[in-house]
Amino acid sequence: MSIEGRDYPPVTVDIDAEHVNAFAWAIGADPDDGVPPTYASVYSLGATAPQLFGDEEAAIDFGKLLHAEQ
């Protein structure tokens, strides 16, 4: 089954400055430069993954879920 065209409810995420600073430090970015663009993956995946992976109709095979380099 495809998830194309499927709608999931919106999510709200509170972004904490200390968490952003820790993330920036961890990836070697300067926290004074603002929120790193890659930070979006932190909150978006954490907020949306339960909806997507919990959708039995999506039939996600975790054994085949890899990054492109893997």
ABEGO torsion letter per residue (X at the ends): XBABGBBBBBBBBBBBAAAAAAAAAAAGBBAAAEBBAAAAAAAAAAAAAAAAAABAAAGBBAAABBBAAX
